[in-house]
């Protein structure tokens, strides 16, 4: 199964594509093997108008879906900031990502940030560096994906894989 994980934002959106399959010998109970296919960030200039950033985000996500053909999209839920405007704008970004996934007919899963951190790092309040380190460990990478937002996107995909 291939999963596209997304950590949404209107300045930086992190993403990761992970593929799972079965490994191990026929005598052993098959073990899940996950490998990182691609990860990165989608950056937007803060000065560009919100509608322009949302269009570009939709195009990038649609392009990732077309290129990798995942079975599912895993998306991190919005955190509730003290700044209502920030939360509202993040909701717009989540909306265009959900739209792209729905248009492609993908299964969609949404996870709170604390669930992602707890699943990958073992603690709901884990700092970004710990999440990145655990992503590298779980996927047998030599280093955490960079920048940290890319590691967060991978962590969302891993959360979906580990919870399904």
Protein Blocks (a to p, Z undefined) as FASTA:
>chain_A
ZZddddddfkbccddddddddedjfkbccddddddfbgcdddddfkbcfklmmmmmmmmm
mmmmmmnopabdcdddddddfblmlmmmmmmmmmmmmmmmmmnopacddddfklmmmmmn
opakbcfklmmmmmmmmnopabdcddfklmmmmmmmmmmmmmZZ
